[in-house]
Each structure stands twice: as structure tokens, then as C-alpha cells.
Amino acid sequence: MFAPLKELSLFNGGVPSSSNPRKNSLLLPSVLCKLTESKVKTLEIINPFVFISCGFATGSRCFAVLFTSLHPLCKFPFTTMGRKHDAVSVSEPVAEEVPTIPEIESEKKKKKKNKNKDNHENENSPKRKLDELDLQNDTESKKKKKKHRESKDSAEEINDGNRDETVTDGAVVVTGKNVRGAKYAAVKAFADSGLPENVLECCKGFEKPSPIQSRAWPFLLDGRDLIGIAATGSGKTLAFGIPAVMHVLKKRKSKASKGRNPLCLMLSPTRELAQQISDVMCEAGGSCGVESVCLYGGTSKGPQISSLKSGIDIVIGTPGRIQDLIEMGVCCLKEVSFVVLDEADRMLDMGFEQVVRSILGQTCSARQMVMFSATWPLPVHHLAQEFMDPNPVKVVVGSEDLAANHDVMQIVEVLDDRSRDKRLAALLEKYHKSQRNRVLVFVLYKWETTRVENMLQEGGWKVVSIHGDKAQHDRTKALSLFKKGSCPLMIATDVAARGLDIPDVEVVINYSFPLTTEDYVHRIGRTGRAGKKGVAHTFFTQQNKGLAGELVNVLREAGQIVPDALLKFGTHVKKKESKLYGAHFKEIPVNAPKSQKITFDNSDDED
């Protein structure tokens, strides 16, 4: 009666329940299947096979599949786990009759009639009313969102005037909020500045204001915070010096008696730069009764304390000495409302960040801040964010990128380290022909200063030197002799590379290449000042090859000749590293938003 068995397998979760074929293959009429409180759900013939689908109770993962050829309309008994069950009738499905076309049309009309009836009944139903209400609410919500977007767009149009503006005037770029208009127009002539004649007394030797002065004065005289980036020799000292004098004159309506506290503070990284600023401020304020004092280390504190006690308007100095005098209780900065940080990046590089923050914390909270910085690294940006107005004015003369003075002819000579002494002597014979030719020789280390100075003295050259380990009076004396021309040949470390205004330096010789290309740019900036031409001759050795790519870029930017020997080192430029943050730091724009502290409800921080 039955056809031979083709295949019968018991599966458990899709996997055979046993590896023993005797347990997985059975013969009809008995079928082994595990049924836990279950019944055969369907039994269908799929010609020529039979498929048994079982519904199982919760927790059961078993099902049985029977594939066999059966005779149509057969009956067979089966057992589960040894128990006998009734036979199951298996019949082949009979094909249904195909309905006629009139029957189909009649069925469609009937369904349509029922549908219309249901719609009519549901028109006044609560569900229908709720759906209509939801649709109405959605429409109103969309209208409100559209109206909100339109109002937001119009608000943005109104606030366009509060966004940063950029004014370009030749090589000068001014950036900030509300920097346009006649109020902040560049001062083209001293007569147009509106400054008193006694204040302009110090400017008589100049034809017109320098670019940084003409752009910075309108903002500083209006009380705005300012960040200035300008090349060396650009007149930046008077750019903030004259507004400082005017600030004192406005604040000090009547000259007070002895013991008055200073109103202005000017910080610089080195003693020489502090002394240079002091010389300019004494000249600028001398004709209008504004007194200043210069505070720096390496000298006796007695005269400085006496000047502070007698009453001073402007304090100029280095962070270390000013902090010492504050701790002694003889330097009170509580009335200081005009602060200048000159060479701010250099100050932080020298490790003065915490001292600078401490000093600024002693000044008046409602102060006007001025920062001059050659670069804009992350620590300087954080300092500006903390102590400056959220929207300072930025005045850039030239380029923010690393660029050398185009008035300086740069000559780079690649040579062996041992041949530098002979080449230096030959260059001095070439450039230092008379006492009027000032030549400044830069070395990298303090011990190099002494060695090169002794070597030149033995060769019959009259030379002076300055470096950080020299006593202050020796440094001041050497610098004075060089400026006056009494000894026009000087050996110096990078202490003389930044900010110093030494007139008529015709030639700079880099005996040792500096540690950074930025320092190279500052070194050669000692010549070619105030529109004059200059020469910078640099020795480059195998030890400096890591900076070859950056030096090539500086030379090309200035239109200078790049020697083939330098190109052999390669033009790869290493990623700039920060002394505090390593290679993975990013310079941040001036107008970057301040960071916000987020406190959660379960935070341990207390207000």
C-alpha cells in the first residue's frame, strides 16, 4: 500500500537530535517525534511528499519532518514516544471551481456597498473625530514651525551687523566686531589723530604714523581691547605707548601727591626689551608729566622700590621682578586699568604663564588689554580668552604666517661645522669694513658666546657680547656700546633676537642656526628696520637638516635664492609642536567661542 520511505529525520532546533542514523531514520507507519503537550497542527500533501507541521508548547524546540511518497487518500497510524495515536487522514486537495465573470462583478459591488455603509457609520464616530483633530493640530504645528523659521531668519539678518568684520588696507588687515566707519578710520597723519601736541612731541622725527600705529590708535583711544601682530621695527611700542599716556591723562585729572598707585602695566619677556620700552615711554610721557619706572631682575631693588613709593603712572618690567615686588607689598596694581603684554608668546615660552596670570589677577577687573604676539599658540589664546574682552580687535600688519622681512637679503651657506670659525672671520673682513658698519653675530648657547668672543678678540677684533648669565650692568653696558657705535660688533644669544630696536644694524650673521625657524625670522629682523635694507648671512650644517624644509619655505616666500646644497636635505616640513601640548595641538582663531562647563544633576561638583 505504501511506497518505500525516502527520508525521515528528526531535528532539534534545526540540528539532528542524534548522530546515530538509527535514531534519525524510521519506517512507516510509526513516526518518532517529541511532542510536549502538543498536537499535530497541519498535515498537508505536497505531491509527492507529506509535510507534518506541529505546534509545540512553550520551551519545546523540536519538530518532525516526514518526507515520503504516499498514495493519494491514504490513512496511517503513528506513534510518539511509544504511544499509539489515531490514524490521520491524508487527502489530496481538490481544485476549487473558478468563479464566472458575473459572479466576480457581483462580489465587487457587494464589497463596495458594505464599504460605503461602514464609512457612513464611522463619520460621526469618536475615532473619526479624534483623527480629524490630530490632522488639524498637525497643520497648526507646521504653520508655527514655518513662522518660527521665518522669524529666526529675520533675526539672523538683523544680527548680521554684530558679526566679525574685516577691513583690509594695503598690507594691514583689521578683524573684529564694529571695526568700520569714520570713528575707526586709519590715522594717515599726526595732525589728524586729534592728540595733544605735547603727547605728539615724541613723534616729531617721523613723517607719518606707521601702519600699526595708524590702525591701532583709533581702537585703543576708544578703550577697545586689541591684539596686534606686526613685524619687528614696525613702531608697535608707540602704537600702545601713546594710548597708554592718554589713558593716564584721562584717569589722572589732577596730579596727585606722592604715593599714587600706577594706572598702566607693561610686561615684556626680557630685561633688554623692558628697558627699550621704558626709554620710549619716558620720552613719550616726559613732555606731559606721565612718569614710568622699569622693573627687572639682575639689579638692586632699592631704587625701584623708591620709585614706586614716590608715585608712578606706568610700570614696565619683566614678570619675575614685578611678582617679587608684589609679594614684598611695595608694588600695588589694584588701580591698573591699562595692561600691555608685549611678546606674549615669548613670555609663555619662557615659562612665565603662571606668573603672568598671577600678576593680571592683581589688576583692576575693568581693564583694557593689549597683546602683541608674533604667533597665536593655544596658551596665548587661553590667556586672551580669560583676561580680554570676548570680542577684541585684531590688527595684522603683513601676514600671520611665518614670514621674514622682505627688506633683508638672506644668504644661506651650507658648510661643515668645523669650518665656521674661518668663514666667520672672512665674512667680517667683507662686511665689517669700518666702525660704522654694525654687525650682530648670533650663537645658540651661552658658552658659544664666550668662545666666539675670545676667538675674535685674539684675531684683533673689538667685540662685546650679551647672554643670560651675564650680570645686568654688563649686559646694559654692552648693548649701549653697540647702539652708540663705540663697539659695532656684538655676539649675542637669542636674548637679543626679539623686540630690541637697535638702529642701523647692517648685517646679521647666524653663526649657529636657532632651534626654530621662528627664532631665525626674529634674528634676521634685527636688520632691515624702518624701511632700510639689510643682509642676513646664515651658516647651516648637517645638524640643522630637520629645519631645512621650513627654511626653504621662508626663503621662497621672501623671493630669496635657495641654494642647491640646502635642497639636498629635503623640503619636508615637520608638524609644528607645542612645548606644552606636543604635536597634537591646533592654533585657535581669536574669535573662537569660550568653552562651557556642563554640570549634571548628579555631578559631584559644587557651585
C-alpha positions as CSV (number, residue, x, y, z in Angstrom):
1,M,0.0,0.0,0.0
2,F,2.7,2.4,1.0
3,A,5.5,3.5,-1.3
4,P,9.1,3.0,0.0
5,L,10.4,5.5,2.6
6,K,12.6,8.2,1.0
7,E,13.9,10.0,4.1
8,L,12.8,10.6,7.6
9,S,14.8,12.8,10.0
10,L,14.2,14.2,13.5
11,F,15.5,17.7,14.0
12,N,16.1,19.6,17.3
13,G,16.3,23.3,16.7
14,G,17.5,22.7,13.1
15,V,20.2,20.2,14.1
16,P,19.8,16.4,14.0
17,S,19.0,15.2,17.5
18,S,21.5,12.4,17.3
19,S,24.5,11.4,15.3
20,N,23.1,7.8,15.3
21,P,21.4,7.2,12.0
22,R,19.2,4.5,13.6
23,K,17.6,7.2,15.8
24,N,17.1,9.6,12.9
25,S,15.7,7.3,10.3
26,L,12.4,5.5,10.9
27,L,10.0,3.3,8.9
28,L,6.3,3.9,8.4
29,P,3.7,3.6,9.8
30,S,5.2,4.7,13.0
31,V,6.8,8.2,13.3
32,L,9.1,9.2,16.2
33,C,8.7,12.8,17.2
34,K,8.9,14.6,20.5
35,L,5.7,16.4,21.3
36,T,5.4,18.2,24.6
37,E,1.7,18.9,25.2
38,S,1.3,19.4,21.5
39,K,-0.9,18.2,18.7
40,V,-0.4,17.8,15.0
41,K,-1.3,21.2,13.7
42,T,-1.5,20.6,9.9
43,L,-1.0,17.7,7.7
44,E,-0.7,18.6,4.0
45,I,0.2,16.7,1.0
46,I,2.7,18.3,-1.2
47,N,2.8,15.9,-4.1
48,P,4.6,13.6,-3.9
49,F,5.6,14.4,-0.2
50,V,3.8,14.8,3.1
51,F,4.7,17.6,5.4
52,I,3.6,17.4,9.1
53,S,3.7,20.7,10.9
54,C,3.4,20.5,14.7
55,G,2.6,23.3,17.1
56,F,4.7,22.9,20.2
57,A,4.3,24.1,23.8
58,T,6.5,26.8,25.3
59,G,10.0,25.7,25.8
60,S,10.0,23.0,23.1
61,R,12.3,23.4,20.2
62,C,11.6,20.1,18.3
63,F,9.8,19.5,15.2
64,A,9.4,16.5,12.9
65,V,9.6,16.4,9.1
66,L,8.4,13.5,7.2
67,F,9.3,13.1,3.5
68,T,7.8,10.1,1.8
69,S,5.9,9.1,-1.3
70,L,2.3,8.3,-0.4
71,H,-0.6,7.0,-2.3
72,P,-3.5,9.6,-2.5
73,L,-6.2,9.4,0.1
74,C,-4.2,7.2,2.4
75,K,-4.5,6.7,6.1
76,F,-1.7,5.7,8.5
77,P,-1.3,5.3,12.3
78,F,1.7,6.8,14.0
79,T,3.2,6.7,17.5
80,T,5.0,9.3,19.6
81,M,7.5,8.0,22.2
82,G,5.9,4.5,22.0
83,R,2.3,5.7,22.4
84,K,-0.2,4.8,19.7
85,H,-2.3,7.5,18.1
86,D,-5.3,7.5,15.8
87,A,-4.7,7.4,12.2
88,V,-4.6,10.7,10.3
89,S,-6.4,11.0,7.1
90,V,-4.4,12.4,4.3
91,S,-6.2,13.6,1.2
92,E,-5.0,15.4,-1.8
93,P,-6.6,18.8,-2.2
94,V,-9.2,19.2,-4.8
95,A,-9.0,22.2,-7.2
96,E,-11.6,24.8,-6.5
97,E,-14.1,25.9,-9.1
98,V,-13.2,29.1,-11.0
99,P,-15.9,31.8,-10.5
100,T,-17.6,33.3,-13.5
101,I,-17.3,37.0,-14.6
102,P,-20.8,37.9,-13.4
103,E,-20.1,36.4,-10.0
104,I,-16.9,38.5,-9.7
105,E,-18.7,41.7,-10.6
106,S,-21.5,40.9,-8.1
107,E,-18.9,40.3,-5.4
108,K,-17.2,43.6,-6.1
109,K,-20.5,45.6,-5.9
110,K,-21.3,43.9,-2.7
111,K,-18.0,44.8,-1.1
112,K,-18.2,48.4,-2.3
113,K,-21.7,48.7,-0.8
114,N,-20.5,47.4,2.5
115,K,-17.6,49.8,2.5
116,N,-19.8,52.9,1.9
117,K,-22.0,51.8,4.7
118,D,-19.1,51.5,7.1
119,N,-17.8,54.9,6.1
120,H,-21.2,56.5,6.7
121,E,-21.4,54.9,10.1
122,N,-17.9,56.0,11.1
123,E,-18.2,59.6,10.1
124,N,-19.7,60.6,13.4
125,S,-17.7,58.1,15.5
126,P,-15.3,59.3,18.3
127,K,-12.3,57.8,16.5
128,R,-13.1,59.7,13.3
129,K,-13.3,63.0,15.3
130,L,-10.0,62.3,17.0
131,D,-8.3,61.7,13.7
132,E,-9.7,65.0,12.3
133,L,-8.5,66.8,15.5
134,D,-5.0,65.3,15.1
135,L,-4.8,66.4,11.5
136,Q,-5.9,69.9,12.5
137,N,-3.2,70.0,15.2
138,D,-0.5,68.8,12.8
139,T,-1.4,71.6,10.3
140,E,-1.2,74.2,13.0
141,S,2.1,72.9,14.2
142,K,3.6,73.1,10.7
143,K,2.4,76.7,10.4
144,K,4.0,77.6,13.7
145,K,7.3,75.9,12.7
146,K,7.3,77.8,9.4
147,K,6.6,81.1,11.2
148,H,9.4,80.3,13.7
149,R,11.8,79.7,10.9
150,E,10.9,83.0,9.2
151,S,11.3,84.9,12.4
152,K,14.7,83.2,13.0
153,D,15.9,84.1,9.5
154,S,14.9,87.7,10.0
155,A,16.7,87.8,13.4
156,E,19.8,86.4,11.7
157,E,19.6,89.2,9.2
158,I,19.3,91.8,12.0
159,N,22.3,90.3,13.8
160,D,24.5,90.4,10.6
161,G,25.8,93.7,11.9
162,N,27.2,92.0,15.0
163,R,29.3,89.5,13.2
164,D,33.1,89.9,12.7
165,E,34.0,92.4,10.0
166,T,37.3,92.6,8.1
167,V,38.8,95.8,6.9
168,T,41.8,95.5,4.5
169,D,44.0,98.5,4.0
170,G,47.0,97.5,1.9
171,A,49.1,95.2,4.0
172,V,47.0,95.8,7.1
173,V,44.0,93.6,8.0
174,V,41.7,94.6,10.8
175,T,39.2,92.0,12.1
176,G,36.6,92.3,14.8
177,K,33.1,93.5,15.6
178,N,32.1,97.1,14.6
179,V,35.5,98.0,13.1
180,R,34.2,100.0,10.2
181,G,33.1,103.6,10.0
182,A,34.8,107.0,10.3
183,K,35.3,106.6,14.0
184,Y,37.9,103.8,13.4
185,A,39.4,105.2,10.2
186,A,43.1,104.9,9.8
187,V,45.2,107.9,11.0
188,K,47.0,109.0,7.9
189,A,48.8,112.0,9.5
190,F,49.7,113.0,13.1
191,A,47.7,116.2,12.6
192,D,44.6,114.0,12.0
193,S,45.0,112.0,15.2
194,G,43.4,114.6,17.5
195,L,46.2,114.0,20.1
196,P,47.6,116.9,22.1
197,E,50.8,118.5,20.8
198,N,52.7,117.7,24.0
199,V,51.8,114.0,23.6
200,L,52.9,114.0,19.9
201,E,56.2,115.6,20.9
202,C,57.9,112.2,20.7
203,C,56.8,111.7,17.1
204,K,58.4,114.8,15.6
205,G,61.1,112.8,14.0
206,F,58.6,110.7,12.0
207,E,56.9,111.8,8.8
208,K,53.6,109.9,9.4
209,P,52.3,107.2,11.7
210,S,53.4,103.6,10.9
211,P,50.7,101.2,9.6
212,I,50.3,99.5,13.1
213,Q,50.1,102.9,14.7
214,S,47.5,104.3,12.2
215,R,45.2,101.4,12.7
216,A,45.7,100.6,16.4
217,W,45.3,104.2,17.8
218,P,41.6,104.7,16.9
219,F,40.6,101.5,18.7
220,L,42.9,101.9,21.7
221,L,41.9,105.5,22.2
222,D,38.3,104.4,22.2
223,G,39.0,101.9,25.0
224,R,38.8,98.7,22.9
225,D,40.9,95.6,23.6
226,L,43.4,94.9,20.9
227,I,45.6,92.1,19.6
228,G,48.5,93.3,17.4
229,I,50.6,91.2,15.0
230,A,53.3,93.2,13.2
231,A,56.8,92.7,12.0
232,T,59.7,93.9,14.1
233,G,60.7,97.5,13.7
234,S,57.1,98.5,12.9
235,G,56.7,101.1,15.6
236,K,54.5,98.9,17.9
237,T,55.9,100.5,21.1
238,L,54.3,103.8,20.3
239,A,51.3,102.0,18.9
240,F,50.4,101.1,22.5
241,G,52.6,103.7,24.3
242,I,50.7,106.9,23.2
243,P,47.3,105.4,24.1
244,A,48.7,104.5,27.5
245,V,49.8,108.1,28.1
246,M,46.3,109.3,27.1
247,H,44.7,106.8,29.4
248,V,46.8,108.1,32.3
249,L,45.9,111.8,31.5
250,K,42.2,111.0,31.4
251,K,42.3,109.0,34.6
252,R,44.6,111.3,36.5
253,K,42.6,114.6,36.1
254,S,44.8,116.3,38.6
255,K,48.4,115.3,39.5
256,A,48.1,113.6,42.9
257,S,50.7,113.8,45.7
258,K,53.3,111.2,46.3
259,G,52.3,107.6,46.9
260,R,49.9,107.3,44.0
261,N,49.4,103.8,42.5
262,P,50.2,103.0,38.9
263,L,47.4,103.0,36.3
264,C,49.3,101.2,33.4
265,L,51.3,98.0,33.3
266,M,53.5,96.8,30.5
267,L,55.1,93.3,30.7
268,S,57.9,92.0,28.5
269,P,59.8,88.7,28.4
270,T,63.4,90.1,28.7
271,R,65.2,92.9,30.5
272,E,66.5,94.5,27.3
273,L,63.1,94.7,25.8
274,A,61.7,96.1,29.1
275,Q,64.4,98.8,29.1
276,Q,63.7,99.7,25.5
277,I,60.0,100.1,26.2
278,S,60.9,102.2,29.2
279,D,63.1,104.5,27.1
280,V,60.3,105.1,24.6
281,M,57.7,105.7,27.4
282,C,60.0,108.2,29.2
283,E,60.3,110.2,26.0
284,A,56.6,110.0,25.2
285,G,55.4,110.8,28.7
286,G,58.1,113.2,29.7
287,S,56.6,116.2,28.0
288,C,53.1,115.7,29.6
289,G,54.1,114.7,33.1
290,V,53.4,110.9,32.9
291,E,56.1,109.1,34.9
292,S,57.2,105.5,34.4
293,V,59.5,103.0,36.1
294,C,61.3,99.9,34.7
295,L,61.4,96.9,37.0
296,Y,63.7,93.9,36.1
297,G,66.0,91.5,37.7
298,G,69.8,91.5,38.0
299,T,69.8,94.9,39.6
300,S,69.2,96.3,43.1
301,K,65.6,96.5,44.2
302,G,66.2,99.7,46.3
303,P,66.0,102.3,43.6
304,Q,63.0,100.5,42.1
305,I,61.2,100.4,45.4
306,S,61.9,104.1,45.9
307,S,60.4,105.0,42.5
308,L,57.2,103.0,43.4
309,K,56.8,104.7,46.7
310,S,57.3,108.2,45.2
311,G,54.3,107.6,42.9
312,I,54.4,106.2,39.4
313,D,51.9,106.2,36.5
314,I,53.2,103.4,34.3
315,V,55.0,100.2,35.5
316,I,57.2,98.5,32.9
317,G,59.1,95.3,33.6
318,T,59.7,91.6,33.5
319,P,57.2,89.2,35.2
320,G,59.7,87.8,37.7
321,R,60.8,91.1,39.3
322,I,57.3,92.5,39.3
323,Q,56.0,89.4,41.1
324,D,58.8,89.7,43.7
325,L,57.9,93.3,44.4
326,I,54.1,92.5,44.7
327,E,54.9,89.8,47.2
328,M,57.0,92.3,49.2
329,G,54.0,94.6,49.3
330,V,55.7,97.6,47.6
331,C,54.0,97.2,44.1
332,C,50.2,97.7,44.2
333,L,48.4,97.1,40.9
334,K,44.8,97.4,42.1
335,E,44.3,100.6,40.1
336,V,45.9,99.4,36.9
337,S,43.3,99.6,34.2
338,F,45.5,99.5,31.1
339,V,47.6,96.4,30.5
340,V,50.1,95.6,27.7
341,L,51.6,92.1,27.1
342,D,54.5,92.6,24.6
343,E,55.9,89.4,23.0
344,A,53.2,87.4,24.8
345,D,54.1,84.1,23.1
346,R,57.8,84.5,24.1
347,M,56.8,85.1,27.7
348,L,54.8,81.9,27.8
349,D,57.6,80.0,26.1
350,M,60.0,81.1,28.8
351,G,57.7,79.7,31.5
352,F,56.1,82.9,32.7
353,E,52.5,81.8,32.2
354,Q,51.5,81.2,35.9
355,V,53.4,84.4,36.9
356,V,51.6,86.4,34.3
357,R,48.2,85.1,35.3
358,S,49.0,85.9,39.0
359,I,50.1,89.5,38.1
360,L,47.0,90.1,35.9
361,G,44.9,88.9,38.8
362,Q,46.2,91.8,40.8
363,T,45.0,94.4,38.4
364,C,41.6,96.0,38.1
365,S,38.9,93.8,36.7
366,A,37.6,96.6,34.4
367,R,40.8,96.9,32.4
368,Q,41.8,97.5,28.8
369,M,44.0,94.8,27.5
370,V,46.6,95.0,24.6
371,M,48.5,92.0,23.4
372,F,51.3,91.9,20.9
373,S,52.4,88.4,19.9
374,A,54.3,87.1,16.9
375,T,52.4,83.8,16.9
376,W,49.0,82.7,18.2
377,P,49.5,79.3,20.0
378,L,47.0,77.7,22.3
379,P,48.3,79.0,25.7
380,V,48.3,82.6,24.4
381,H,44.7,82.1,23.1
382,H,43.6,80.8,26.5
383,L,45.3,83.8,28.2
384,A,43.4,86.2,25.9
385,Q,40.1,84.4,26.4
386,E,40.5,84.6,30.2
387,F,41.6,88.2,30.6
388,M,40.5,90.1,27.4
389,D,37.1,91.2,26.1
390,P,35.2,88.4,24.3
391,N,35.5,90.4,21.1
392,P,38.9,92.0,20.8
393,V,40.1,93.8,17.7
394,K,42.8,92.1,15.8
395,V,45.3,94.2,13.7
396,V,47.7,92.3,11.5
397,V,50.4,94.1,9.5
398,G,51.8,91.8,6.8
399,S,51.0,88.2,7.4
400,E,50.1,86.0,10.4
401,D,52.1,83.2,8.8
402,L,55.8,82.8,9.4
403,A,57.4,85.4,7.0
404,A,60.7,87.2,7.0
405,N,61.3,90.9,6.4
406,H,61.4,91.4,2.6
407,D,63.9,94.2,3.0
408,V,66.5,91.7,4.2
409,M,68.7,89.8,1.7
410,Q,69.0,86.3,3.0
411,I,72.1,84.3,2.2
412,V,72.3,80.6,3.4
413,E,75.6,78.8,3.3
414,V,75.7,75.1,3.9
415,L,79.1,74.1,5.4
416,D,80.8,71.8,7.8
417,D,80.6,72.6,11.4
418,R,84.4,72.8,11.8
419,S,84.8,75.5,9.1
420,R,82.5,78.1,10.7
421,D,85.3,80.0,12.5
422,K,87.3,80.5,9.4
423,R,84.2,81.6,7.4
424,L,83.1,84.0,10.2
425,A,86.5,85.8,10.1
426,A,86.2,86.0,6.3
427,L,82.7,87.5,6.4
428,L,83.7,90.1,9.0
429,E,86.5,91.2,6.6
430,K,83.8,91.5,4.0
431,Y,81.0,93.2,5.9
432,H,82.7,95.0,8.8
433,K,84.9,97.4,6.9
434,S,84.6,100.4,9.2
435,Q,83.4,101.3,12.7
436,R,80.1,102.5,11.2
437,N,79.2,99.0,10.0
438,R,77.2,97.4,12.8
439,V,77.4,93.6,12.7
440,L,75.4,91.4,15.0
441,V,76.5,87.7,15.3
442,F,74.0,85.2,16.8
443,V,75.0,82.0,18.5
444,L,72.9,79.3,20.1
445,Y,74.4,78.7,23.5
446,K,75.8,80.9,26.3
447,W,79.2,79.1,26.3
448,E,79.4,79.7,22.5
449,T,79.2,83.4,23.1
450,T,82.3,83.4,25.3
451,R,84.3,81.1,22.9
452,V,83.5,83.1,19.8
453,E,84.1,86.4,21.6
454,N,87.6,85.2,22.7
455,M,88.4,83.9,19.3
456,L,87.6,87.3,17.6
457,Q,89.4,89.3,20.3
458,E,92.5,87.1,19.6
459,G,92.1,88.0,15.9
460,G,92.2,91.7,16.7
461,W,88.5,92.5,16.6
462,K,86.9,94.8,19.1
463,V,83.8,93.0,20.2
464,V,81.2,92.9,23.0
465,S,78.7,90.2,24.0
466,I,75.5,89.6,25.8
467,H,73.8,86.5,27.1
468,G,71.6,85.4,30.0
469,D,74.3,84.6,32.5
470,K,76.0,88.0,32.3
471,A,75.3,90.5,35.1
472,Q,72.7,93.0,34.1
473,H,75.0,96.0,34.2
474,D,77.4,94.2,31.9
475,R,74.6,93.4,29.5
476,T,73.3,97.0,29.6
477,K,76.8,98.4,29.0
478,A,77.5,96.1,26.1
479,L,74.2,96.9,24.4
480,S,74.8,100.6,25.0
481,L,78.2,100.5,23.4
482,F,76.8,98.6,20.4
483,K,73.9,101.0,19.9
484,K,76.1,104.1,20.1
485,G,78.6,102.6,17.7
486,S,81.5,102.6,20.1
487,C,81.8,98.9,19.6
488,P,79.8,98.0,16.4
489,L,80.4,94.2,16.6
490,M,78.4,92.2,19.1
491,I,78.0,88.5,19.8
492,A,74.6,87.5,21.3
493,T,72.3,84.6,22.1
494,D,68.6,84.8,21.3
495,V,68.1,87.1,24.2
496,A,68.8,89.9,21.7
497,A,66.7,88.3,18.9
498,R,63.2,89.6,19.8
499,G,61.9,93.1,20.2
500,L,65.2,95.0,20.5
501,D,65.3,98.1,18.4
502,I,69.0,98.6,17.5
503,P,69.3,101.2,14.8
504,D,71.5,100.8,11.7
505,V,72.4,97.1,12.1
506,E,73.6,96.4,8.5
507,V,74.4,92.7,8.8
508,V,73.2,89.8,10.9
509,I,75.4,86.6,10.9
510,N,73.9,83.4,12.2
511,Y,77.0,81.5,13.4
512,S,74.7,78.8,14.9
513,F,71.2,78.2,13.4
514,P,68.5,78.6,16.1
515,L,66.3,75.8,17.4
516,T,63.2,77.1,15.5
517,T,62.6,78.9,12.2
518,E,60.5,81.4,14.1
519,D,63.7,82.4,16.0
520,Y,65.5,82.6,12.7
521,V,62.9,85.2,11.4
522,H,63.3,87.2,14.6
523,R,67.1,87.2,14.4
524,I,67.3,88.5,10.9
525,G,64.6,91.0,11.8
526,R,67.3,93.0,13.7
527,T,68.4,94.4,10.4
528,G,66.4,96.0,7.6
529,R,64.4,98.0,10.1
530,A,62.4,101.2,9.4
531,G,62.4,100.7,5.7
532,K,66.2,100.3,5.4
533,K,67.9,97.4,3.7
534,G,69.9,94.7,5.4
535,V,71.8,91.5,5.0
536,A,71.5,88.2,6.9
537,H,74.2,85.5,6.3
538,T,73.4,82.1,7.9
539,F,75.5,79.0,8.5
540,F,73.6,75.8,8.0
541,T,75.1,72.5,9.0
542,Q,74.2,68.8,8.9
543,Q,72.9,69.0,12.4
544,N,70.2,71.5,11.3
545,K,68.8,69.4,8.4
546,G,65.5,68.9,10.3
547,L,64.6,72.6,9.7
548,A,65.6,72.6,6.1
549,G,62.1,72.4,4.7
550,E,60.8,75.3,6.8
551,L,63.9,77.4,5.9
552,V,63.3,76.8,2.2
553,N,59.7,78.0,2.6
554,V,60.8,81.2,4.3
555,L,63.4,81.9,1.6
556,R,60.9,81.2,-1.2
557,E,58.2,83.4,0.4
558,A,60.6,86.3,0.5
559,G,61.8,85.7,-3.1
560,Q,65.3,84.7,-2.0
561,I,67.8,82.3,-3.6
562,V,67.5,78.7,-2.3
563,P,70.9,77.0,-2.6
564,D,71.1,73.5,-4.1
565,A,73.0,72.2,-1.1
566,L,70.0,73.2,1.2
567,L,67.5,71.4,-1.1
568,K,69.5,68.2,-0.8
569,F,68.3,68.0,2.8
570,G,64.7,67.8,1.5
571,T,61.8,70.1,1.7
572,H,59.6,68.1,4.1
573,V,58.2,70.3,6.9
574,K,57.6,68.7,10.2
575,K,54.3,69.2,12.0
576,K,54.7,72.1,14.4
577,E,54.8,71.1,18.0
578,S,53.8,72.9,21.1
579,K,56.1,72.8,24.1
580,L,53.0,72.3,26.4
581,Y,50.8,70.2,24.1
582,G,53.1,68.3,21.8
583,A,52.4,67.7,18.1
584,H,48.6,67.3,18.5
585,F,47.6,70.9,19.1
586,K,45.8,73.4,17.0
587,E,46.1,77.1,16.8
588,I,42.8,78.7,17.5
589,P,41.3,81.8,16.0
590,V,40.9,84.8,18.1
591,N,37.1,84.8,17.9
592,A,36.7,81.1,18.9
593,P,34.0,80.7,21.5
594,K,34.8,80.1,25.1
595,S,34.5,76.7,26.5
596,Q,31.4,76.0,28.6
597,K,31.3,73.8,31.7
598,I,28.3,71.5,31.8
599,T,27.1,70.3,35.2
600,F,24.7,67.5,35.6
601,D,22.2,66.9,38.4
602,N,24.2,64.1,39.8
603,S,27.5,65.8,39.5
604,D,29.9,65.9,42.4
605,D,31.0,69.4,41.6
606,E,29.5,72.2,43.8
607,D,28.8,75.7,42.7
